[in-house]
Amino acid sequence: MISLAGRDILHAWGKFVFTGVGLGLLIGVTLSMAGIYRGMVDDAEVLLDNSGADLWVVQQDTLGPYAEPSTLDDDRYRGLLTLPGVARAANVTYLTMQVRTQAEARERRVMVVGVVPGGFGEPGQPRFLVAGRQLTRGHYEAVADLSSGFRLGDVLEIRRQRYRVVGLTRRAVSSSGDPMLFIPLKDAQEAQFLKDNDAIIAQRRRTTDNPAFNRPGQPEVLDAVLASQTTSRSVNAVLVRLQPEADPDRVAADIRRWKHLTVYTRVEMNDILQAKLIATSARQIFMFLVILSVVSAAIVAFIIYTLTLGKLREIAVLKLIGTRNRTIAAMILQQALGLGLIGFLVGKTVATLWAPIFPKYVLLLPGDAARGLAAVMLICTLASLVAIRAALRVDPAEAIGG
């Protein structure tokens, strides 16, 4: 049997193809939006994986260190090491800032992570090196993520210090997609918590003028206070790795009970990232997806309806020679589905091509593509109903009159 829909498409193939390409670009944007959301979720998972921690110990009654500020004394990790089930504990700091290279003076927004220098296995250390080595010295070294654009040997300026990139890692990003830059913990503490020289001088002046610290015959009190103002003893969190047989919930309960700190397990921290940091963006992306779906349906409905109006006389002739309404409706539906299929193929292709160009990670999953194809076919089916209704109302007598 001759396909009436195919013949009609071949008759006006240029208009049909160009319409499909335009629709495909819109579908490509829709798939990219879904990919951006998937990328945000994957960034959160990667953030937790790269930490190498089973528990996150933070300031009491905070959601730190990723969702809220958290400050702890840097000696708290020693007490955690004495608890049953704890294998390792390491301090860590997080600070998002602009970092620039000394040679090219180009800036990049990164999350600076202060970690304890050491080999692979220390909590907080970058886990997936692709070039160079880990941090081994206590000062002035850095390991950068590839997406930062920094290269081995680059000299970076952070606050008043300079750091040489000795290693490169892959997929080490913050929950917002900023690449990570790992530096030694002591340097990170100075960059995050230490005041500038003018502030230190002003603070010293206020301290020496305070009778509570400047007591006659007790200069050691003043010296201790002044020394504390030039050093930083704060961190954002303690990353804890457990022994293989340890129960995370039980160890977390012990830390809350005996150390009076807030502790999060991997599941709890993942829930915080999903519910606190990604939820608003997810709702916004969902609204865009709804709007794009409505616009796509309107475009398909308008195009199919316009094509149908252009051949009302031909439809009247088909009815006059005895063609059933079901056949005419199937012809219009096939055209709508064909338009949707072309649009989806174009959309999937362009989304794959331009995904690497996005500044944020775009994760295109096969499952999302399958669901997108089903949604496009459903939208095209619903959009064709307007044109089918107009075609079925055609009077066969119009084929004779006029």
MIKOLNU-423541 format. One record per residue (C-alpha): residue in three letters; y, z, x. Coordinates in steps of 0.05 Angstrom, whole numbers, padded with zeros to 5 digits, always signed. Example, Ala and Ser with C-alpha at 12.3 -4.5 7.8 and 13.67 -1.06 7.14 Angstrom:
residues 2
ALA-00090+00156+00246
SER-00021+00143+00273
END
This chain:
residues 402
MET+00000+00000+00000
ILE+00069-00018+00027
SER+00111+00043+00044
LEU+00175+00035+00004
ALA+00208+00091+00043
GLY+00190+00059+00110
ARG+00216-00009+00088
ASP+00281+00022+00065
ILE+00289+00061+00131
LEU+00277-00003+00172
HIS+00328-00039+00129
ALA+00383+00011+00148
TRP+00353+00040+00211
GLY+00419+00046+00249
LYS+00451+00091+00197
PHE+00387+00131+00191
VAL+00378+00142+00266
PHE+00451+00160+00279
THR+00448+00209+00221
GLY+00385+00239+00250
VAL+00417+00247+00318
GLY+00477+00282+00288
LEU+00432+00328+00249
GLY+00391+00339+00312
LEU+00451+00364+00351
LEU+00463+00415+00295
ILE+00390+00436+00297
GLY+00395+00441+00373
VAL+00451+00491+00366
THR+00409+00530+00316
LEU+00349+00533+00363
SER+00396+00553+00420
MET+00423+00611+00379
ALA+00352+00636+00367
GLY+00338+00627+00441
ILE+00399+00668+00459
TYR+00373+00726+00417
ARG+00304+00720+00448
GLY+00337+00720+00516
MET+00375+00784+00500
VAL+00310+00818+00481
ASP+00276+00793+00544
ASP+00335+00817+00586
ALA+00325+00887+00558
GLU+00250+00884+00574
VAL+00264+00859+00644
LEU+00315+00914+00655
LEU+00262+00967+00641
ASP+00209+00930+00682
ASN+00254+00925+00743
SER+00269+01000+00741
GLY+00196+01014+00756
ALA+00202+01079+00716
ASP+00158+01113+00664
LEU+00212+01164+00645
TRP+00288+01163+00647
VAL+00320+01231+00658
VAL+00393+01233+00639
GLN+00449+01281+00621
GLN+00433+01326+00563
ASP+00450+01298+00493
THR+00467+01228+00518
LEU+00435+01160+00509
GLY+00445+01142+00582
PRO+00442+01109+00629
TYR+00447+01041+00595
ALA+00477+01056+00526
GLU+00522+01115+00545
PRO+00552+01146+00608
SER+00509+01198+00640
THR+00523+01243+00700
LEU+00474+01288+00737
ASP+00475+01327+00802
ASP+00438+01287+00855
ASP+00392+01346+00872
ARG+00359+01349+00803
TYR+00304+01302+00825
ARG+00274+01356+00870
GLY+00259+01401+00811
LEU+00226+01343+00774
LEU+00178+01330+00832
THR+00148+01399+00822
LEU+00125+01385+00750
PRO+00052+01367+00736
GLY+00041+01292+00726
VAL+00103+01269+00764
ALA+00086+01223+00823
ARG+00156+01201+00844
ALA+00227+01214+00825
ALA+00289+01177+00851
ASN+00363+01179+00836
VAL+00398+01117+00811
THR+00469+01096+00793
TYR+00494+01038+00750
LEU+00564+01008+00753
THR+00586+00942+00724
MET+00644+00912+00763
GLN+00673+00850+00795
VAL+00646+00835+00865
ARG+00672+00781+00911
THR+00649+00748+00975
GLN+00690+00757+01037
ALA+00686+00684+01059
GLU+00700+00647+00994
ALA+00738+00701+00956
ARG+00701+00682+00893
GLU+00687+00738+00843
ARG+00625+00751+00801
ARG+00613+00803+00748
VAL+00551+00843+00767
MET+00517+00909+00754
VAL+00517+00947+00819
VAL+00454+00990+00823
GLY+00451+01047+00873
VAL+00379+01060+00895
VAL+00344+01101+00948
PRO+00328+01055+01007
GLY+00255+01044+01020
GLY+00199+00995+01012
PHE+00167+00966+00950
GLY+00145+01020+00901
GLU+00206+01065+00901
PRO+00233+01072+00830
GLY+00295+01030+00822
GLN+00281+00983+00880
PRO+00281+00908+00862
ARG+00210+00887+00848
PHE+00210+00811+00852
LEU+00239+00788+00919
VAL+00241+00713+00930
ALA+00276+00715+00998
GLY+00295+00766+01051
ARG+00275+00839+01049
GLN+00284+00905+01013
LEU+00339+00955+01028
THR+00317+00996+01089
ARG+00383+01024+01116
GLY+00426+01077+01085
HIS+00491+01037+01085
TYR+00522+00968+01079
GLU+00462+00926+01055
ALA+00452+00891+00989
VAL+00399+00855+00950
ALA+00426+00806+00898
ASP+00397+00769+00839
LEU+00394+00693+00845
SER+00437+00683+00783
SER+00495+00718+00818
GLY+00504+00657+00863
PHE+00504+00700+00926
ARG+00463+00676+00985
LEU+00428+00710+01043
GLY+00478+00730+01096
ASP+00538+00732+01048
VAL+00586+00790+01061
LEU+00608+00823+00996
GLU+00668+00869+00985
ILE+00656+00929+00940
ARG+00714+00977+00935
ARG+00734+00990+01008
GLN+00667+00972+01040
ARG+00631+00908+01060
TYR+00558+00893+01048
ARG+00513+00839+01076
VAL+00462+00807+01029
VAL+00393+00818+01061
GLY+00349+00799+01002
LEU+00347+00758+00938
THR+00310+00775+00875
ARG+00296+00739+00809
ARG+00309+00761+00737
ALA+00342+00827+00754
VAL+00395+00832+00701
SER+00429+00884+00658
SER+00420+00888+00582
SER+00482+00845+00575
GLY+00455+00792+00622
ASP+00497+00808+00683
PRO+00460+00798+00749
MET+00443+00861+00788
LEU+00466+00877+00858
PHE+00426+00932+00893
ILE+00460+00975+00947
PRO+00441+01041+00980
LEU+00450+01102+00936
LYS+00502+01137+00980
ASP+00546+01075+00980
ALA+00539+01068+00905
GLN+00558+01141+00894
GLU+00621+01129+00936
ALA+00638+01066+00898
GLN+00629+01097+00830
PHE+00651+01169+00836
LEU+00694+01177+00898
LYS+00769+01175+00888
ASP+00816+01132+00929
ASN+00854+01160+00989
ASP+00919+01174+00952
ALA+00882+01212+00897
ILE+00843+01253+00949
ILE+00907+01272+00985
ALA+00941+01292+00920
GLN+00880+01333+00900
ARG+00878+01368+00968
ARG+00952+01385+00961
ARG+00939+01417+00893
THR+00879+01454+00920
THR+00916+01484+00980
ASP+00972+01506+00934
ASN+00923+01542+00888
PRO+00918+01616+00906
ALA+00848+01620+00878
PHE+00822+01577+00935
ASN+00872+01591+00990
ARG+00857+01664+01003
PRO+00881+01698+01066
GLY+00824+01714+01113
GLN+00775+01668+01076
PRO+00788+01597+01102
GLU+00716+01578+01091
VAL+00728+01578+01016
LEU+00783+01527+01022
ASP+00743+01485+01072
ALA+00684+01482+01024
VAL+00727+01460+00966
LEU+00762+01407+01007
ALA+00696+01380+01033
SER+00669+01374+00962
GLN+00728+01330+00944
THR+00710+01278+00996
THR+00636+01272+00978
SER+00601+01253+00914
ARG+00540+01289+00890
SER+00532+01254+00823
VAL+00483+01201+00797
ASN+00473+01169+00729
ALA+00399+01182+00720
VAL+00334+01201+00753
LEU+00277+01150+00749
VAL+00209+01183+00744
ARG+00143+01150+00757
LEU+00081+01187+00731
GLN+00012+01194+00758
PRO-00039+01147+00726
GLU-00072+01201+00683
ALA-00007+01234+00661
ASP+00016+01232+00588
PRO+00089+01209+00585
ASP+00105+01248+00521
ARG+00077+01312+00550
VAL+00114+01306+00616
ALA+00178+01289+00578
ALA+00170+01351+00535
ASP+00161+01394+00597
ILE+00225+01366+00628
ARG+00265+01379+00564
ARG+00238+01449+00559
TRP+00243+01473+00631
LYS+00299+01430+00661
HIS+00344+01426+00599
LEU+00355+01351+00607
THR+00347+01292+00561
VAL+00286+01248+00576
TYR+00266+01180+00548
THR+00199+01147+00552
ARG+00190+01071+00559
VAL+00182+01063+00483
GLU+00243+01107+00468
MET+00287+01072+00519
ASN+00266+01004+00492
ASP+00285+01027+00421
ILE+00353+01049+00447
LEU+00366+00981+00479
GLN+00344+00944+00416
ALA+00378+00988+00365
LYS+00442+01007+00402
LEU+00459+00949+00448
ILE+00427+00887+00416
ALA+00429+00903+00341
THR+00501+00881+00329
SER+00493+00817+00368
ALA+00427+00804+00331
ARG+00462+00810+00264
GLN+00517+00764+00286
ILE+00467+00712+00311
PHE+00429+00717+00245
MET+00493+00703+00207
PHE+00505+00641+00249
LEU+00433+00618+00236
VAL+00444+00625+00161
ILE+00509+00587+00163
LEU+00479+00531+00206
SER+00419+00526+00158
VAL+00465+00519+00098
VAL+00507+00466+00134
SER+00444+00428+00154
ALA+00419+00429+00082
ALA+00486+00404+00058
ILE+00487+00347+00108
VAL+00416+00325+00091
ALA+00431+00329+00016
PHE+00495+00288+00024
ILE+00462+00234+00067
ILE+00401+00226+00023
TYR+00443+00227-00040
THR+00490+00174-00011
LEU+00431+00130+00009
THR+00402+00138-00061
LEU+00467+00118-00095
GLY+00469+00056-00053
LYS+00404+00030-00081
LEU+00407+00051-00155
ARG+00398-00021-00176
GLU+00335-00028-00134
ILE+00308+00036-00165
ALA+00323+00008-00234
VAL+00283-00054-00216
LEU+00225-00011-00193
LYS+00226+00026-00259
LEU+00230-00040-00298
ILE+00166-00066-00265
GLY+00130-00002-00281
THR+00137+00041-00219
ARG+00124+00113-00237
ASN+00176+00167-00226
ARG+00128+00203-00180
THR+00128+00144-00132
ILE+00204+00139-00132
ALA+00210+00214-00119
ALA+00159+00210-00063
MET+00198+00153-00030
ILE+00262+00195-00029
LEU+00225+00257-00005
GLN+00193+00217+00052
GLN+00262+00193+00074
ALA+00289+00264+00074
LEU+00229+00289+00114
GLY+00235+00231+00162
LEU+00308+00248+00173
GLY+00290+00320+00185
LEU+00235+00302+00234
ILE+00281+00258+00275
GLY+00334+00313+00274
PHE+00284+00365+00297
LEU+00258+00323+00354
VAL+00328+00309+00378
GLY+00348+00382+00369
LYS+00288+00409+00407
THR+00301+00360+00464
VAL+00375+00375+00472
ALA+00363+00451+00465
THR+00313+00447+00522
LEU+00361+00406+00565
TRP+00423+00448+00557
ALA+00389+00517+00557
PRO+00394+00525+00633
ILE+00469+00510+00630
PHE+00484+00572+00587
PRO+00512+00631+00626
LYS+00464+00678+00589
TYR+00389+00671+00591
VAL+00362+00627+00534
LEU+00288+00636+00518
LEU+00259+00581+00475
LEU+00192+00603+00448
PRO+00140+00555+00419
GLY+00133+00601+00359
ASP+00207+00595+00344
ALA+00202+00520+00350
ALA+00144+00518+00300
ARG+00182+00563+00251
GLY+00244+00519+00261
LEU+00204+00456+00244
ALA+00178+00489+00181
ALA+00248+00511+00161
VAL+00276+00441+00173
MET+00222+00409+00130
LEU+00235+00460+00075
ILE+00310+00448+00078
CYS+00300+00373+00075
THR+00253+00381+00015
LEU+00303+00423-00023
ALA+00361+00377-00003
SER+00324+00316-00030
LEU+00320+00346-00100
VAL+00392+00326-00115
ALA+00379+00253-00097
ILE+00312+00253-00135
ARG+00346+00279-00197
ALA+00398+00223-00193
ALA+00344+00170-00182
LEU+00302+00193-00241
ARG+00362+00189-00288
VAL+00371+00114-00274
ASP+00361+00070-00335
PRO+00315+00011-00323
ALA+00362-00032-00365
GLU+00413-00029-00309
ALA+00368-00078-00270
ILE+00383-00131-00324
GLY+00454-00116-00342
GLY+00504-00126-00287
END
